[in-house]
Protein backbone atom coordinates (compact mmCIF):
# COMPACT_ATOMS: atom_id res chain seq x y z
CA UNK A 1 0.00 0.00 0.00
CA UNK A 2 1.65 3.16 -1.20
CA UNK A 3 0.57 6.72 -0.92
CA UNK A 4 1.08 8.71 -4.09
CA UNK A 5 3.20 11.86 -4.40
CA UNK A 6 2.15 15.49 -4.94
CA UNK A 7 -1.13 16.10 -6.71
CA UNK A 8 -1.22 16.34 -10.48
CA UNK A 9 2.48 15.57 -10.83
CA UNK A 10 3.67 14.01 -14.06
CA UNK A 11 5.46 10.70 -13.78
CA UNK A 12 6.40 7.91 -16.13
CA UNK A 13 5.46 4.25 -16.03
CA UNK A 14 8.04 1.83 -17.50
CA UNK A 15 6.93 -0.37 -20.39
CA UNK A 16 7.64 -4.05 -19.70
CA UNK A 17 10.11 -5.69 -22.04
CA UNK A 18 7.90 -8.65 -22.91
CA UNK A 19 5.12 -6.50 -24.28
CA UNK A 20 5.22 -6.01 -28.04
CA UNK A 21 2.52 -3.36 -28.04
CA UNK A 22 1.53 -0.54 -25.75
CA UNK A 23 -2.01 0.42 -24.93
CA UNK A 24 -3.59 3.75 -24.20
CA UNK A 25 -2.83 7.13 -25.71
CA UNK A 26 -0.75 10.02 -24.62
CA UNK A 27 -1.80 13.63 -24.41
CA UNK A 28 -0.13 16.09 -26.73
CA UNK A 29 1.14 17.96 -23.69
CA UNK A 30 3.32 15.09 -22.46
CA UNK A 31 7.11 15.38 -22.36
CA UNK A 32 8.63 17.33 -25.27
CA UNK A 33 11.43 15.85 -27.31
CA UNK A 34 14.67 17.47 -26.34
CA UNK A 35 16.61 18.92 -29.24
CA UNK A 36 20.24 17.95 -29.42
CA UNK A 37 21.81 21.30 -30.16
CA UNK A 38 24.76 23.21 -28.84
CA UNK A 39 24.64 26.40 -26.81
CA UNK A 40 24.65 29.49 -29.05
CA UNK A 41 28.04 31.01 -29.56
CA UNK A 42 30.00 28.16 -27.95
CA UNK A 43 32.21 27.57 -31.01
CA UNK A 44 35.62 29.16 -31.50
CA UNK A 45 37.35 30.52 -34.54
CA UNK A 46 40.86 29.55 -35.41
CA UNK A 47 43.71 32.02 -34.94
CA UNK A 48 43.55 34.95 -37.32
CA UNK A 49 46.56 35.59 -39.54
CA UNK A 50 48.64 38.62 -38.70
CA UNK A 51 47.94 41.51 -41.07
CA UNK A 52 49.10 45.03 -41.44
CA UNK A 53 46.02 46.17 -39.52
CA UNK A 54 47.66 44.92 -36.34
CA UNK A 55 50.35 47.55 -36.66
CA UNK A 56 48.23 50.43 -37.89
CA UNK A 57 45.70 52.52 -35.99
CA UNK A 58 42.25 50.98 -36.24
CA UNK A 59 39.04 52.82 -35.50
CA UNK A 60 36.68 50.62 -37.46
CA UNK A 61 33.63 49.07 -35.82
CA UNK A 62 34.44 45.71 -34.24
CA UNK A 63 31.69 43.24 -33.54
CA UNK A 64 31.24 41.82 -30.01
CA UNK A 65 32.33 38.25 -29.41
CA UNK A 66 28.80 36.84 -29.29
CA UNK A 67 28.07 38.25 -32.73
CA UNK A 68 31.41 37.23 -34.21
CA UNK A 69 31.53 33.66 -32.92
CA UNK A 70 27.94 32.73 -33.63
CA UNK A 71 28.59 32.61 -37.36
CA UNK A 72 31.95 30.89 -37.25
CA UNK A 73 30.67 27.64 -38.65
CA UNK A 74 32.23 25.62 -35.85
CA UNK A 75 30.50 22.37 -34.85
CA UNK A 76 27.86 22.62 -32.19
CA UNK A 77 28.93 22.06 -28.61
CA UNK A 78 27.80 18.94 -26.79
CA UNK A 79 24.44 19.30 -25.12
CA UNK A 80 24.95 19.17 -21.36
CA UNK A 81 22.47 18.87 -18.49
CA UNK A 82 22.88 22.57 -17.73
CA UNK A 83 21.68 23.40 -21.24
CA UNK A 84 19.00 20.69 -21.40
CA UNK A 85 17.17 22.14 -18.41
CA UNK A 86 16.11 25.23 -20.33
CA UNK A 87 15.47 23.84 -23.82
CA UNK A 88 11.73 23.62 -23.11
CA UNK A 89 11.64 27.42 -22.94
CA UNK A 90 12.57 29.44 -26.03
CA UNK A 91 14.31 32.63 -25.01
CA UNK A 92 14.55 35.70 -27.19
CA UNK A 93 17.22 37.74 -25.43
CA UNK A 94 19.84 39.26 -27.72
CA UNK A 95 22.15 42.24 -27.82
CA UNK A 96 21.45 42.72 -31.51
CA UNK A 97 19.26 45.51 -32.88
CA UNK A 98 17.61 45.72 -36.25
CA UNK A 99 18.99 48.31 -38.71
CA UNK A 100 17.02 51.55 -38.68
CA UNK A 101 16.40 53.80 -41.68
CA UNK A 102 17.93 57.30 -41.64
CA UNK A 103 15.98 59.71 -39.49
CA UNK A 104 14.23 56.92 -37.58
CA UNK A 105 12.90 58.05 -34.24
CA UNK A 106 12.10 55.18 -31.82
CA UNK A 107 8.68 55.38 -30.16
CA UNK A 108 8.53 56.46 -26.56
CA UNK A 109 8.39 53.65 -24.01
CA UNK A 110 6.38 53.57 -20.83
CA UNK A 111 6.09 51.23 -17.90
CA UNK A 112 9.76 51.29 -16.97
CA UNK A 113 10.94 49.04 -19.83
CA UNK A 114 14.44 50.00 -20.88
CA UNK A 115 16.08 48.88 -24.08
CA UNK A 116 19.13 46.67 -24.04
CA UNK A 117 22.27 48.65 -24.81
CA UNK A 118 23.87 47.52 -28.06
CA UNK A 119 26.67 50.08 -28.29
CA UNK A 120 30.20 48.87 -28.75
CA UNK A 121 33.17 49.89 -26.66
CA UNK A 122 34.57 51.98 -29.51
CA UNK A 123 31.20 53.75 -29.82
CA UNK A 124 30.87 54.36 -26.09
CA UNK A 125 34.26 56.02 -25.69
CA UNK A 126 34.71 58.62 -28.42
CA UNK A 127 38.37 59.33 -27.75
CA UNK A 128 39.75 55.87 -28.46
CA UNK A 129 43.52 56.02 -28.58
CA UNK A 130 44.90 55.77 -32.10
CA UNK A 131 47.86 53.84 -30.72
CA UNK A 132 45.72 50.72 -30.06
CA UNK A 133 46.18 47.80 -32.43
CA UNK A 134 43.28 45.91 -33.98
CA UNK A 135 43.76 43.07 -31.49
CA UNK A 136 43.72 45.47 -28.54
CA UNK A 137 40.52 47.09 -29.80
CA UNK A 138 38.93 43.66 -30.08
CA UNK A 139 40.21 42.79 -26.62
CA UNK A 140 38.61 45.88 -25.14
CA UNK A 141 35.36 45.11 -26.97
CA UNK A 142 35.18 41.64 -25.36
CA UNK A 143 35.94 43.05 -21.91
CA UNK A 144 33.28 45.70 -22.47
CA UNK A 145 30.77 43.01 -23.43
CA UNK A 146 31.66 41.08 -20.28
CA UNK A 147 30.88 44.17 -18.22
CA UNK A 148 27.64 44.83 -20.10
CA UNK A 149 26.52 41.26 -19.49
CA UNK A 150 27.17 41.61 -15.76
CA UNK A 151 25.17 44.83 -15.59
CA UNK A 152 22.24 43.36 -17.49
CA UNK A 153 22.20 40.23 -15.34
CA UNK A 154 22.18 42.30 -12.15
CA UNK A 155 19.30 44.38 -13.53
CA UNK A 156 17.32 41.26 -14.40
CA UNK A 157 17.92 39.61 -11.03
CA UNK A 158 16.66 42.73 -9.26
CA UNK A 159 13.71 42.83 -11.67
CA UNK A 160 12.69 39.29 -10.76
CA UNK A 161 12.78 40.08 -7.06
CA UNK A 162 10.87 43.35 -7.38
CA UNK A 163 8.25 42.37 -9.96
CA UNK A 164 7.71 38.66 -9.29
CA UNK A 165 8.87 37.35 -5.93
CA UNK A 166 7.87 40.26 -3.70
CA UNK A 167 4.40 40.88 -5.26
CA UNK A 168 3.53 37.18 -5.21
CA UNK A 169 4.54 37.04 -1.55
CA UNK A 170 2.74 40.27 -0.58
CA UNK A 171 -0.47 39.36 -2.43
CA UNK A 172 -0.36 35.79 -1.07
CA UNK A 173 -0.58 34.40 -4.59
CA UNK A 174 1.64 31.52 -3.45
CA UNK A 175 2.84 30.48 0.01
CA UNK A 176 6.37 31.49 0.92
CA UNK A 177 7.50 27.85 0.97
CA UNK A 178 6.42 27.35 -2.66
CA UNK A 179 8.05 30.61 -3.71
CA UNK A 180 11.33 29.46 -2.17
CA UNK A 181 10.93 26.18 -4.09
CA UNK A 182 10.52 28.07 -7.39
CA UNK A 183 13.07 30.87 -6.94
CA UNK A 184 15.65 28.81 -5.05
CA UNK A 185 18.79 30.73 -4.12
CA UNK A 186 18.32 33.32 -6.86
CA UNK A 187 18.42 36.18 -4.37
CA UNK A 188 22.01 35.32 -3.41
CA UNK A 189 23.33 35.66 -6.98
CA UNK A 190 22.78 39.40 -7.45
CA UNK A 191 25.45 40.45 -4.87
CA UNK A 192 27.90 38.04 -6.49
CA UNK A 193 27.62 39.73 -9.90
CA UNK A 194 27.44 43.21 -8.42
CA UNK A 195 30.82 42.47 -6.86
CA UNK A 196 32.39 41.49 -10.19
CA UNK A 197 30.84 44.49 -11.92
CA UNK A 198 32.25 46.84 -9.29
CA UNK A 199 35.70 45.30 -9.60
CA UNK A 200 35.68 45.62 -13.39
CA UNK A 201 34.53 49.22 -13.22
CA UNK A 202 37.38 49.96 -10.82
CA UNK A 203 39.88 48.61 -13.36
CA UNK A 204 38.68 50.90 -16.15
CA UNK A 205 40.95 53.84 -16.93
CA UNK A 206 39.90 57.30 -18.07
CA UNK A 207 40.16 56.36 -21.75
CA UNK A 208 37.85 53.38 -21.19
CA UNK A 209 40.49 50.66 -21.43
CA UNK A 210 41.04 47.85 -18.92
CA UNK A 211 44.78 47.04 -18.85
CA UNK A 212 44.75 43.78 -16.83
CA UNK A 213 41.80 41.52 -16.11
CA UNK A 214 43.27 38.15 -15.15
CA UNK A 215 44.15 38.68 -11.46
CA UNK A 216 40.70 40.06 -10.69
CA UNK A 217 39.03 37.08 -12.36
CA UNK A 218 41.23 34.57 -10.55
CA UNK A 219 40.14 36.09 -7.26
CA UNK A 220 36.44 36.26 -8.16
CA UNK A 221 35.75 33.06 -10.15
CA UNK A 222 35.71 30.69 -7.12
CA UNK A 223 32.53 32.47 -6.00
CA UNK A 224 30.74 30.77 -8.90
CA UNK A 225 30.47 27.70 -6.65
CA UNK A 226 27.27 29.37 -5.41
CA UNK A 227 25.74 28.29 -8.72
CA UNK A 228 25.97 24.62 -7.80
CA UNK A 229 22.97 24.65 -5.46
CA UNK A 230 20.97 26.93 -7.76
CA UNK A 231 21.51 24.90 -10.94
CA UNK A 232 21.03 21.54 -9.22
CA UNK A 233 17.67 22.72 -7.90
CA UNK A 234 16.40 24.03 -11.25
CA UNK A 235 14.80 20.78 -12.40
CA UNK A 236 12.62 20.72 -9.27
CA UNK A 237 11.93 24.45 -9.53
CA UNK A 238 10.74 24.11 -13.14
CA UNK A 239 8.38 21.26 -12.23
CA UNK A 240 6.96 23.23 -9.29
CA UNK A 241 6.43 26.33 -11.44
CA UNK A 242 4.64 24.33 -14.15
CA UNK A 243 2.24 22.91 -11.55
CA UNK A 244 1.62 26.27 -9.91
CA UNK A 245 0.85 27.92 -13.26
CA UNK A 246 -2.27 25.75 -13.50
CA UNK A 247 -3.77 27.62 -10.56
CA UNK A 248 -5.96 30.49 -11.85
CA UNK A 249 -4.47 33.18 -9.62
CA UNK A 250 -0.89 32.27 -10.49
CA UNK A 251 -1.57 31.91 -14.19
CA UNK A 252 -3.34 35.27 -14.36
CA UNK A 253 -0.57 37.05 -12.46
CA UNK A 254 2.14 35.63 -14.72
CA UNK A 255 0.11 36.50 -17.82
CA UNK A 256 -0.22 40.12 -16.73
CA UNK A 257 3.52 40.27 -16.00
CA UNK A 258 4.39 38.88 -19.41
CA UNK A 259 2.18 41.48 -21.09
CA UNK A 260 3.81 44.30 -19.10
CA UNK A 261 6.68 46.32 -20.55
CA UNK A 262 9.22 45.35 -17.90
CA UNK A 263 9.16 41.66 -18.87
CA UNK A 264 10.16 42.24 -22.51
CA UNK A 265 7.54 39.56 -23.34
CA UNK A 266 9.56 36.92 -21.52
CA UNK A 267 8.09 34.26 -19.25
CA UNK A 268 9.13 33.98 -15.63
CA UNK A 269 11.19 30.86 -16.30
CA UNK A 270 13.23 32.74 -18.90
CA UNK A 271 14.35 35.10 -16.14
CA UNK A 272 14.99 32.25 -13.71
CA UNK A 273 17.17 30.55 -16.32
CA UNK A 274 19.28 33.63 -17.10
CA UNK A 275 21.92 32.89 -14.43
CA UNK A 276 22.51 29.41 -15.86
CA UNK A 277 22.87 30.75 -19.38
CA UNK A 278 25.25 33.41 -18.10
CA UNK A 279 27.36 30.82 -16.29
CA UNK A 280 28.15 28.81 -19.43
CA UNK A 281 29.29 31.97 -21.25
CA UNK A 282 32.23 32.69 -18.96
CA UNK A 283 34.65 30.18 -20.56
CA UNK A 284 33.72 31.49 -24.02
CA UNK A 285 34.20 35.15 -23.13
CA UNK A 286 37.45 34.58 -21.27
CA UNK A 287 38.88 32.42 -24.06
CA UNK A 288 38.14 35.23 -26.50
CA UNK A 289 39.83 37.80 -24.27
CA UNK A 290 42.84 35.47 -24.09
CA UNK A 291 42.84 35.02 -27.88
CA UNK A 292 43.06 38.77 -28.35
CA UNK A 293 45.83 39.07 -25.73
CA UNK A 294 49.36 38.60 -27.14
CA UNK A 295 51.72 36.27 -25.26
CA UNK A 296 53.98 39.16 -24.25
CA UNK A 297 51.08 41.01 -22.60
CA UNK A 298 51.37 41.08 -18.77
CA UNK A 299 47.79 39.81 -18.50
CA UNK A 300 48.35 36.69 -20.64
CA UNK A 301 49.45 34.24 -17.94
CA UNK A 302 46.72 35.19 -15.46
CA UNK A 303 44.11 34.96 -18.20
CA UNK A 304 45.25 31.46 -19.10
CA UNK A 305 44.76 30.35 -15.50
CA UNK A 306 41.38 32.14 -15.33
CA UNK A 307 40.16 30.31 -18.45
CA UNK A 308 41.17 26.95 -16.99
CA UNK A 309 39.51 27.77 -13.67
CA UNK A 310 36.28 28.86 -15.35
CA UNK A 311 36.16 25.67 -17.42
CA UNK A 312 36.74 23.51 -14.35
CA UNK A 313 34.04 25.25 -12.34
CA UNK A 314 31.46 25.08 -15.14
CA UNK A 315 32.33 21.42 -15.71
CA UNK A 316 31.89 20.61 -12.03
CA UNK A 317 28.53 22.40 -11.82
CA UNK A 318 27.46 20.67 -15.02
CA UNK A 319 28.20 17.24 -13.54
CA UNK A 320 26.36 18.05 -10.32
CA UNK A 321 23.39 19.31 -12.31
CA UNK A 322 23.35 16.12 -14.38
CA UNK A 323 23.32 14.00 -11.24
CA UNK A 324 20.45 16.06 -9.80
CA UNK A 325 18.49 15.71 -13.04
CA UNK A 326 19.05 11.95 -13.00
CA UNK A 327 17.78 11.67 -9.40
CA UNK A 328 14.71 13.72 -10.28
CA UNK A 329 13.60 11.43 -13.11
CA UNK A 330 14.48 8.30 -11.16
CA UNK A 331 12.08 9.46 -8.45
CA UNK A 332 9.36 10.26 -11.01
CA UNK A 333 9.35 6.76 -12.48
CA UNK A 334 6.22 4.92 -11.31
CA UNK A 335 6.23 1.11 -11.12
CA UNK A 336 2.66 -0.28 -11.21
CA UNK A 337 1.54 -3.83 -10.44
CA UNK A 338 4.13 -4.21 -7.71
CA UNK A 339 7.07 -4.27 -10.16
CA UNK A 340 10.36 -3.78 -8.27
CA UNK A 341 12.69 -0.96 -9.25
CA UNK A 342 15.37 -2.16 -11.63
CA UNK A 343 18.83 -2.02 -10.03
CA UNK A 344 20.56 -0.75 -13.19
CA UNK A 345 18.29 2.32 -13.17
CA UNK A 346 18.99 2.99 -9.52
CA UNK A 347 22.75 2.59 -10.01
CA UNK A 348 22.86 5.17 -12.78
CA UNK A 349 24.13 8.57 -11.70
CA UNK A 350 23.69 10.32 -15.04
CA UNK A 351 20.80 10.77 -17.44
CA UNK A 352 22.45 10.91 -20.85
CA UNK A 353 19.36 11.81 -22.86
CA UNK A 354 15.58 11.63 -22.75
CA UNK A 355 12.71 12.60 -24.99
CA UNK A 356 9.63 11.46 -26.84
CA UNK A 357 9.88 8.70 -29.48
CA UNK A 358 7.32 6.60 -31.39
CA UNK A 359 7.22 2.84 -31.62
CA UNK A 360 6.37 0.82 -34.72
CA UNK A 361 2.65 1.27 -34.01
CA UNK A 362 2.96 5.05 -33.94
CA UNK A 363 2.40 5.28 -30.20
CA UNK A 364 4.34 7.89 -28.27
CA UNK A 365 6.76 6.75 -25.59
CA UNK A 366 8.99 8.82 -23.35
CA UNK A 367 12.42 7.21 -23.49
CA UNK A 368 15.14 7.69 -20.86
CA UNK A 369 18.75 6.78 -21.59
CA UNK A 370 20.33 6.39 -18.18
CA UNK A 371 23.97 5.58 -17.59
CA UNK A 372 23.25 1.83 -17.38
CA UNK A 373 19.73 1.41 -18.76
CA UNK A 374 17.41 2.39 -21.59
CA UNK A 375 13.89 2.81 -20.20
CA UNK A 376 10.73 3.04 -22.32
CA UNK A 377 7.83 4.64 -20.45
CA UNK A 378 4.34 5.97 -20.87
CA UNK A 379 3.65 9.37 -19.26
CA UNK A 380 0.88 9.29 -16.68
CA UNK A 381 -0.74 12.10 -14.72
CA UNK A 382 -1.30 11.30 -11.08
CA UNK A 383 -4.63 12.49 -9.77
CA UNK A 384 -5.44 13.91 -6.38
CA UNK A 385 -6.18 11.86 -3.28
CA UNK A 386 -5.00 8.53 -4.69
CA UNK A 387 -3.70 5.48 -2.90
CA UNK A 388 -2.47 2.14 -4.17
CA UNK A 389 -3.31 -1.15 -2.53
CA UNK A 390 -1.29 -4.19 -3.53
CA UNK A 391 -1.19 -7.84 -2.52
CA UNK A 392 1.30 -10.10 -4.25
CA UNK A 393 1.13 -9.59 -8.01
CA UNK A 394 -2.17 -7.71 -7.84
CA UNK A 395 -2.38 -3.96 -7.35
CA UNK A 396 -5.22 -1.47 -7.53
CA UNK A 397 -5.08 2.31 -7.81
CA UNK A 398 -7.93 3.87 -5.84
CA UNK A 399 -9.06 7.50 -5.72
CA UNK A 400 -10.84 8.90 -2.69
CA UNK A 401 -13.42 11.68 -2.77
CA UNK A 402 -11.04 14.15 -1.11
CA UNK A 403 -7.93 14.34 1.07
CA UNK A 404 -9.89 13.78 4.28
CA UNK A 405 -11.55 10.67 2.89
CA UNK A 406 -8.16 9.41 1.73
CA UNK A 407 -6.66 9.81 5.20
CA UNK A 408 -9.62 7.99 6.75
CA UNK A 409 -9.11 5.04 4.44
CA UNK A 410 -5.38 4.99 5.04
CA UNK A 411 -5.89 5.05 8.80
CA UNK A 412 -8.42 2.21 8.74
CA UNK A 413 -6.35 0.11 6.35
CA UNK A 414 -3.25 0.47 8.49
CA UNK A 415 -5.23 -0.54 11.56
CA UNK A 416 -6.52 -3.59 9.72
CA UNK A 417 -3.00 -4.64 8.78
CA UNK A 418 -1.79 -4.68 12.37
CA UNK A 419 -1.69 -8.37 13.56
CA UNK A 420 -3.95 -9.12 16.53
CA UNK A 421 -4.09 -12.15 18.90
CA UNK A 422 -7.09 -14.49 18.45
CA UNK A 423 -10.19 -13.46 20.41
CA UNK A 424 -11.50 -15.97 22.99
CA UNK A 425 -15.30 -16.16 23.10
CA UNK A 426 -17.12 -15.68 26.39
CA UNK A 427 -19.38 -18.74 26.73
CA UNK A 428 -21.68 -16.86 29.08
CA UNK A 429 -22.88 -14.79 26.14
CA UNK A 430 -25.51 -16.18 23.85
CA UNK A 431 -25.08 -16.34 20.09
CA UNK A 432 -26.03 -13.31 18.05
CA UNK A 433 -28.75 -15.24 16.20
CA UNK A 434 -30.57 -15.84 19.45
CA UNK A 435 -31.00 -12.13 20.07
CA UNK A 436 -34.38 -10.62 19.47
CA UNK A 437 -35.23 -7.13 18.45
CA UNK A 438 -38.47 -5.82 19.73
CA UNK A 439 -40.24 -2.55 19.05
CA UNK A 440 -41.12 -0.15 21.83
CA UNK A 441 -44.32 -1.16 23.72
CA UNK A 442 -47.46 0.82 22.88
CA UNK A 443 -48.17 3.91 24.95
CA UNK A 444 -51.55 4.78 26.51
CA UNK A 445 -53.12 7.99 25.26
CA UNK A 446 -55.63 9.88 27.36
N, C-alpha and C positions, 0 to 999 in steps of 0.2 A: 504494500500500500504506500503510494508515493504522493506527496502533495506537489502540485505543479508550481512553476515559478511565477514571475510577475505576469500580470494580466496582459493579454493581447501582445505577447512577445513572440517574435518570429523564431522558430527553431527548425531543425532539419531532421528528418527521419531517414536513417540509412535504408537503402534498398538491398534486400538479401541477395546473395550471389546466385542462389539456385533459381531465382525467378527470371524467366526469359522476357516477361512483359511486366509493365507497371500499370496500375489502375489509378483512376482518378485523374483530375485535371488540375492544373496550376493556374493561379491568377496571374494576370499580366503584370501585377505589381510585385511579384516575387523577385528574388535576388537578381540584380543586373549583372550582365557579363562584364568582367573587368577587362579593359583594353590594355594590351601589352604595349605600352609606349613609354618612351623616355621622358624625363623631365625637360621642359623647354629650356633651351640655352645651355644644356650640360655638355655639349661637344666642345672641342678645342680646335683652333686652327694650328697648322704647322708654323714654324718660325718663318717670319717674313724676311726676304732677302734685303740686305743693306742697300740703300739707294742714296742718291745725292741729297734727298730730302732730309736725311738724318743730320746732315751737316749744315743745312741752310735753315734760315728762320722760316717757321711754318705757322701761319695764322688761319689755315683753312679749317672748316668745320669737321670735327672728328666725332664719329658716332660712339655712343656709349657701348659698353661691352655686351649688354644684353641684346642690343640691336645687331651688333657686328657678328656675334657668335651664333645667333639663331639661324643664320642663313649659310653657315659654313659647310653644310653638306656632310658633316661628320655623322657616323652611325649613332643611333639613339642609345642613350644610356640604359642600363638594366633597370627594369622596374623593381623597386624595393618596397618593403612594407610601409615605409614612411610616405611614399608616393601613392601607394594603393589605397591608403585610407581616405584620400580626398578625391579619387577619380569618379565617385558618384555625383560630385558637385562640380559643375562647369563654371570656372571663374573667368571673369572678364576684366581683370586688372592689368593695365599696361601703362608704360610711360610714354607710349607713342601718341601723337596727335595727328589728325588728318590735315592735309594741306589746305590752306585757306586762300581764297582768291584775294587779289589786291583790294585794299579798302574794306575788308571784312571786319565788321564790328560784332563781337560775340554778344549774345543776349545777356541781360542782367540776370543774376541768379539770386534766389531767395532761399530762406530756410537753413542758412548756415552751411550750404554745400560748397566746398572750395575745390577748385580744379587741381589736378595733379600737375606739379611743375615738370615741364619737359625741357627746360633750358639746359644747355651744356655748360661745362665749366668755362670754356672759352667765351661763351655768350654772357655768363654771369659777371665775369671780371673783365672789364673793357681794356684795362691796361696790362694785357698779357705780355710778358717780357719777350722781346724778339730774339733773345739769346737761347730760348728753349728749343731743343730739337723736336722732331716729330714724335719720337718715342716718349720724350718727357711730357709732351702735351697729351699724348694718349694715356700716359701713366696718371697724370693729374685728372683726366676725365674719369678714369675708373675709380680713383679715390673719391672724387666728387659724387659719383653715382653711389658708392658705398655709403657716403654720408647722407645723401638724399633718401636712400632706402631705410636707413635708421630713423630718420625724422618721420617718414611716412608711416613706418610701423608703430612708432610711439604714438602718433596721432590716432591711428586706428585702434590701438589698444585702449587708449583713453576714451575713444568714441564708443567702444563696446561697453565699457563700464558705465559711462554716463547715459547712454541711450537705450541699453538693453538690460544689463544686470540690475542697476539701481531702480529703474522704473518697475521692472517685473517684481522686485522685492517689495517696493513701497506700495504698489497696487495689489499685492498678494495674488498675482497671477499664477505664481508657482511657489510652493514652500521653499524655504531657504535651503533645505537639504537637497532638493532636486536641482536648484540653481547651482549649488556647489558641484553636483554630479555633472552638470552640463558644461559649466565654465572651467572646472578644474582649478589648476593653479595659474590661470591666465593673469590674474592680478599681480603676480610676482614677477612677470616678465617685463613689464613697462620700466621699472627702475633699472633693470639690467641693461636695456638698450639706451635709456637716457644716460647712463654712465658712459657707454661707449661713445655716444654722440657728443657728450661734453668733452671727452678726451680728444676726439678728433678735431673738434672746433678749437681746442686749445693749441693744437699743433699747427693750425693754419697761420701762415704769415700774412703780412699786409697785402702782398700781391696775389693772394689766394692760393698759393702753392703749399703743399705739405711735404717737407723735405724727407722725413723718415717716419715710417708707419710701423715697421716690424716690431720694435720693442714694446710699443703700446699694445699691439695685438697679442703678443706672447703673454703679456700680463693679464689681458682681459679674457681671452678665449676659454680658459678653464671654467669660467662662469657659465658657459653653455651647458654644463652638466645639469643645470636646472631644467633643461628641456627634457630630460629623461623621463621624469614623472609625468610631465604634461603630455608628451607624445605617446607614452605607453597607455595613458588613460583615454586617449581620443576615441578608440573603437567603442568603449563603453559610453562615452559622452555622446557620440553620434547616434547610437541606438536609443539612448534616453531622450535625446532631442526629437528624434523621429516619432517616438511614442507620444511625447508631450504635445507635438504639433497637431495631433488628432483631437485634442481638447479644444472646444470652440473658442474659449477665451484666449488661449495661447496662440491658436492659429490666426485669430483676428488681429491680435497685437503684432505678430510678426508680419502679417500682410500690410498693416498700416506703416510699419517701419520700413519695409521694402519699398513702398510707394513714396516715402519721404525723401527729400533731397539729400539728407546726410548719408543715406545708405548707398548712394550711387547705384541703386537697383540691385544690390547684392543681398543674398540671403544671409541669415545669421551665421550659418555654418561656414560660409566663405570667409567671414571675419575670424571665426574661431580657428580656421585652418591657416591663416596668414603666418603665424609664427613658424609652423612647420615648413611652409614653403620658403620662408626667409632663411631658415636654418640650412637647408640644402644648397643655398646659393653661396654661402661663405667660401667653400673650397673653390668654386668657379671664379668668384670675384678676386680672391687672393692670388690664385694662379695667374690671372690676367695681369694683376699688378706686378707680379714677379716677372712675367714675360716681357713687360715693358720696362723692367729695371735692369740695366746693364750689369754684368758681373763685377765691374769695378766700383759700382755705386755702394756707399756705406750701408745702405738699407738691404742689400741683396741677401746677405747671410741670415739676418733675422727674419726676412720674409720667407726664405726657404723653410726655416723651422716653423714659422706660423702656418704655412700651407700644410705641412705634415701634421701639425697638431690639429688643425681644423678637420682634415680628412679622418684622423683617428677618432676624434670626438663624434663626428657625424656617423662614422661607421659603427661605433659603439651604440649610439642611440638608435640607429637603424636596427641593429641586432636585438636590442631590448624591446623595441616596438614590434618586431616580428614575433618574438616570443609571446608578448602580451596578446597580439592578434590571434596567435595559435591557441592560446588558452581560452580566449573568448569563444571561438567557434567550437572548440572541444566541449565546452560547457553547454553550448546551444544544441548540440546533437541530442536528439531524443530517441531512445531505444524502446519501442513498443513491444508488447507480447513477452515481456520478461527477458528480452535478449541481453546478454551481458555485454559490457563495453569491451571492444576489441583491444587487446594489449598493445598492438602496434600503433593504434591511434593515440593511446594514452602516452606512449613512449616518445612520440614525436614532439619536438620542441619548436619546429618551424612549420609554417603553412606556406608552401612554395607558390601555390596559385589556387584560385577558386573562381568559379563563375558558372553561368548557365549553359548547358549543352543539351542537345536533343538525341534521343536514341533512335533506333531504326524504325520505330513506329511513329516518330514525330512528337513524342511526349517530352516535355521539358524536365530536365533533372538538374539539380544544383550539385556540381562536382567539386570535391575538395581534394587537392593533392597535398597531403601531409608529407612530412619527412620520410615516413616509413609506410604510408598507406595511401591508396587511392579510394576515396569514399564517394559512392553515388547515393544521393539523397533526394527526397521529395520535400519541398518546403511545406510546413504546416503552420497554422496560426492558432496558438493556444488561447482558448476562451477563458472567461472569468469563472472563478469559483469552481474549478475542476479538481477532481481527485481520481486517482487510479487505484483500483483494487485488483490484485493479482494473486493467483494460487496455482503454483506449478507452471505449466505452459499456458494457462489461460489468464487473460488480463482484460479488464473492462475499464474504459474511460467514462466517468460519470460526472455530470454537471449539476450542481445544486442550484436552487432558486436564487440564492444570494450568499454573501460571505458568512452571514450568521448561520444560515442553514448548513453551509459547508462545515463550519466549525462544530456544530451539533453532531453531524454525522461522524466527523473524525473522532470526536470525544467518545461517542457511543461505540464506534468500531474498535477503538483502542481498548476500551473497557472490556469488550467482548473477547479480545485476543489474550487478555491476561488469564493464565491458567488458574483454576480454582479447585480446591479439594472436593471430593464427592460429598453430596449432602445426604445425611442420614435422616430417614423419615421418622417422625414421631408417631408411634403406633396408637397413641391415645387419641389422635385426630382421625376423624372419619374421612373416607374418600370424597373427592369433590363431587362425584356423581350422585352421592347420597344427599347432597344439600338441596334445600328446597327454597324457592323464592316465592314469597307470598306478597300480595298487595296489602296496602294499609287497610285495617278494618273500617267498615262504614261508620260514619259519624251521625249522631242523632241531631235532627234539626227541629227547633221549636219556633 
